[in-house]
Amino acid sequence: MPKILDLAVTPDGQNLISIFSDKEIRILNVGTNAERVISEDHSITSLSISGDSKFFIVNLNSQEIHMWDVAGEWEKPLKYMGHKQSKYVIRSCFGGLNSTFIASGSENAQVYIWNRRNSRPIEVLCGHSMTVNCVSWNHRRPQMLASASDDHSIHIWGSSLSNKIQPQKLS
């Protein structure tokens, strides 16, 4: 029996999405009990769902993030690359206005940000000195992002007047 590694309920309450140690993603419609299974080629380490309940991302230990649609219309995921992940669990998230962006920590002590429509990062944030394990976007203030690192710090990132993202260190 495979181990459950992570799970989340879509914000609309319609689906339960879970990831397993056998590289499978299972999407259960809680109203109909219909289940869909997606198989990945590499180990899945974490899961995050968009605020509109339409998409979810999974981090893979192959240094990729895959975005799937919850409805099951896509045959292949959109892929995001550039961050480093091979050894640790790294958590990513959707954020910004209308969940337009994806943010992820990285084993190289940086935070990566992608526009959902582009597989290459649009911004790389430096400020930590060790692996960045998780990130979380502020849904009330879409320009604000928090990151946590093995360097025992939390950084709060936000837009400044120069339109560059600046860290504020909390430790």
One Martini backbone bead per residue (centre of mass of N, CA, C, O) as a GRO file, in nm:
protein
  171
    1MET     BB    1   0.093   0.038   0.026
    2PRO     BB    2   0.084   0.356  -0.027
    3LYS     BB    3   0.194   0.662   0.068
    4ILE     BB    4   0.083   0.952   0.207
    5LEU     BB    5   0.215   1.288   0.150
    6ASP     BB    6  -0.042   1.459   0.045
    7LEU     BB    7  -0.317   1.703   0.094
    8ALA     BB    8  -0.621   1.855  -0.063
    9VAL     BB    9  -0.873   2.095  -0.074
   10THR     BB   10  -1.063   2.260  -0.255
   11PRO     BB   11  -1.203   2.569  -0.207
   12ASP     BB   12  -1.493   2.455  -0.321
   13GLY     BB   13  -1.515   2.140  -0.203
   14GLN     BB   14  -1.511   1.914  -0.453
   15ASN     BB   15  -1.198   1.824  -0.400
   16LEU     BB   16  -0.962   1.555  -0.345
   17ILE     BB   17  -0.610   1.579  -0.318
   18SER     BB   18  -0.352   1.327  -0.371
   19ILE     BB   19  -0.031   1.198  -0.272
   20PHE     BB   20   0.208   0.937  -0.360
   21SER     BB   21   0.479   0.709  -0.338
   22ASP     BB   22   0.389   0.590  -0.644
   23LYS     BB   23   0.344   0.859  -0.830
   24GLU     BB   24   0.051   0.947  -0.744
   25ILE     BB   25  -0.257   1.106  -0.839
   26ARG     BB   26  -0.560   1.187  -0.658
   27ILE     BB   27  -0.901   1.258  -0.767
   28LEU     BB   28  -1.178   1.345  -0.561
   29ASN     BB   29  -1.513   1.357  -0.592
   30VAL     BB   30  -1.726   1.427  -0.326
   31GLY     BB   31  -2.010   1.401  -0.476
   32THR     BB   32  -1.948   1.126  -0.675
   33ASN     BB   33  -1.674   0.948  -0.623
   34ALA     BB   34  -1.492   1.023  -0.841
   35GLU     BB   35  -1.184   0.892  -0.984
   36ARG     BB   36  -0.856   1.020  -1.055
   37VAL     BB   37  -0.548   0.917  -1.221
   38ILE     BB   38  -0.206   1.023  -1.190
   39SER     BB   39   0.107   0.972  -1.348
   40GLU     BB   40   0.436   0.990  -1.256
   41ASP     BB   41   0.795   0.963  -1.307
   42HIS     BB   42   0.830   1.102  -1.027
   43SER     BB   43   0.866   1.203  -0.728
   44ILE     BB   44   0.640   1.331  -0.493
   45THR     BB   45   0.636   1.606  -0.241
   46SER     BB   46   0.401   1.819  -0.332
   47LEU     BB   47   0.103   2.038  -0.279
   48SER     BB   48  -0.108   2.275  -0.475
   49ILE     BB   49  -0.385   2.507  -0.484
   50SER     BB   50  -0.580   2.706  -0.640
   51GLY     BB   51  -0.812   2.954  -0.560
   52ASP     BB   52  -1.016   2.850  -0.810
   53SER     BB   53  -0.987   2.517  -0.832
   54LYS     BB   54  -0.843   2.446  -1.132
   55PHE     BB   55  -0.552   2.402  -1.002
   56PHE     BB   56  -0.236   2.213  -0.972
   57ILE     BB   57   0.065   2.147  -0.787
   58VAL     BB   58   0.377   1.962  -0.824
   59ASN     BB   59   0.653   1.835  -0.670
   60LEU     BB   60   0.963   1.719  -0.794
   61ASN     BB   61   1.276   1.540  -0.778
   62SER     BB   62   1.343   1.659  -1.093
   63GLN     BB   63   1.318   1.978  -1.094
   64GLU     BB   64   0.993   1.997  -1.101
   65ILE     BB   65   0.686   2.156  -1.194
   66HIS     BB   66   0.343   2.058  -1.199
   67MET     BB   67   0.055   2.148  -1.394
   68TRP     BB   68  -0.286   2.085  -1.332
   69ASP     BB   69  -0.611   2.003  -1.401
   70VAL     BB   70  -0.890   1.917  -1.225
   71ALA     BB   71  -1.092   1.827  -1.466
   72GLY     BB   72  -0.910   1.660  -1.696
   73GLU     BB   73  -0.824   1.798  -1.989
   74TRP     BB   74  -0.531   1.724  -1.957
   75GLU     BB   75  -0.259   1.519  -2.067
   76LYS     BB   76  -0.051   1.745  -1.988
   77PRO     BB   77   0.166   1.925  -1.823
   78LEU     BB   78   0.286   2.196  -1.690
   79LYS     BB   79   0.627   2.324  -1.682
   80TYR     BB   80   0.868   2.397  -1.417
   81MET     BB   81   1.191   2.559  -1.417
   82GLY     BB   82   1.520   2.622  -1.213
   83HIS     BB   83   1.508   2.490  -0.968
   84LYS     BB   84   1.618   2.316  -0.667
   85GLN     BB   85   1.543   1.948  -0.650
   86SER     BB   86   1.656   1.628  -0.473
   87LYS     BB   87   1.650   1.601  -0.135
   88TYR     BB   88   1.406   1.785  -0.061
   89VAL     BB   89   1.129   1.933   0.062
   90ILE     BB   90   0.938   2.137  -0.157
   91ARG     BB   91   0.732   2.426  -0.149
   92SER     BB   92   0.456   2.543  -0.328
   93CYS     BB   93   0.269   2.824  -0.491
   94PHE     BB   94   0.011   3.026  -0.531
   95GLY     BB   95  -0.023   3.373  -0.669
   96GLY     BB   96  -0.154   3.653  -0.674
   97LEU     BB   97  -0.352   3.769  -0.895
   98ASN     BB   98  -0.541   3.500  -0.975
   99SER     BB   99  -0.304   3.296  -0.959
  100THR     BB  100  -0.062   3.382  -1.171
  101PHE     BB  101   0.148   3.258  -0.975
  102ILE     BB  102   0.458   3.085  -0.899
  103ALA     BB  103   0.611   2.956  -0.603
  104SER     BB  104   0.954   2.866  -0.491
  105GLY     BB  105   1.172   2.696  -0.353
  106SER     BB  106   1.529   2.607  -0.276
  107GLU     BB  107   1.848   2.454  -0.247
  108ASN     BB  108   1.992   2.754  -0.331
  109ALA     BB  109   1.844   2.987  -0.145
  110GLN     BB  110   1.593   3.042  -0.333
  111VAL     BB  111   1.335   3.224  -0.506
  112TYR     BB  112   1.077   3.130  -0.730
  113ILE     BB  113   0.915   3.292  -1.021
  114TRP     BB  114   0.613   3.235  -1.205
  115ASN     BB  115   0.433   3.236  -1.472
  116ARG     BB  116   0.192   3.018  -1.563
  117ARG     BB  117   0.274   3.062  -1.889
  118ASN     BB  118   0.583   3.002  -1.788
  119SER     BB  119   0.871   2.788  -1.752
  120ARG     BB  120   1.026   3.042  -1.671
  121PRO     BB  121   1.158   3.249  -1.470
  122ILE     BB  122   1.091   3.597  -1.367
  123GLU     BB  123   1.208   3.540  -1.067
  124VAL     BB  124   1.489   3.582  -0.833
  125LEU     BB  125   1.533   3.536  -0.484
  126CYS     BB  126   1.753   3.683  -0.255
  127GLY     BB  127   1.851   3.603   0.122
  128HIS     BB  128   1.930   3.332   0.175
  129SER     BB  129   2.164   3.056   0.303
  130MET     BB  130   1.950   2.827   0.259
  131THR     BB  131   1.717   2.625   0.222
  132VAL     BB  132   1.399   2.661   0.069
  133ASN     BB  133   1.101   2.503   0.171
  134CYS     BB  134   0.887   2.753   0.183
  135VAL     BB  135   0.585   2.909   0.057
  136SER     BB  136   0.366   3.213   0.097
  137TRP     BB  137   0.083   3.369  -0.002
  138ASN     BB  138  -0.094   3.663   0.019
  139HIS     BB  139  -0.437   3.693  -0.044
  140ARG     BB  140  -0.481   4.003   0.050
  141ARG     BB  141  -0.166   4.051  -0.051
  142PRO     BB  142  -0.044   3.980  -0.365
  143GLN     BB  143   0.260   4.117  -0.309
  144MET     BB  144   0.290   3.896  -0.076
  145LEU     BB  145   0.574   3.698   0.046
  146ALA     BB  146   0.675   3.395   0.201
  147SER     BB  147   0.983   3.256   0.350
  148ALA     BB  148   1.148   2.942   0.437
  149SER     BB  149   1.446   2.830   0.620
  150ASP     BB  150   1.735   2.658   0.730
  151ASP     BB  151   1.842   2.951   0.850
  152HIS     BB  152   1.602   3.043   1.054
  153SER     BB  153   1.415   3.201   0.839
  154ILE     BB  154   1.190   3.472   0.756
  155HIS     BB  155   1.061   3.609   0.459
  156ILE     BB  156   0.935   3.922   0.345
  157TRP     BB  157   0.781   3.991   0.038
  158GLY     BB  158   0.773   4.305  -0.159
  159SER     BB  159   0.676   4.576  -0.303
  160SER     BB  160   0.831   4.853  -0.423
  161LEU     BB  161   0.888   5.150  -0.572
  162SER     BB  162   1.093   4.995  -0.782
  163ASN     BB  163   0.950   4.702  -0.834
  164LYS     BB  164   1.107   4.542  -0.633
  165ILE     BB  165   1.186   4.271  -0.447
  166GLN     BB  166   1.190   4.280  -0.088
  167PRO     BB  167   1.331   4.193   0.204
  168GLN     BB  168   1.212   4.074   0.531
  169LYS     BB  169   1.350   3.982   0.829
  170LEU     BB  170   1.266   3.689   1.022
  171SER     BB  171   1.395   3.536   1.358
   0.00000   0.00000   0.00000
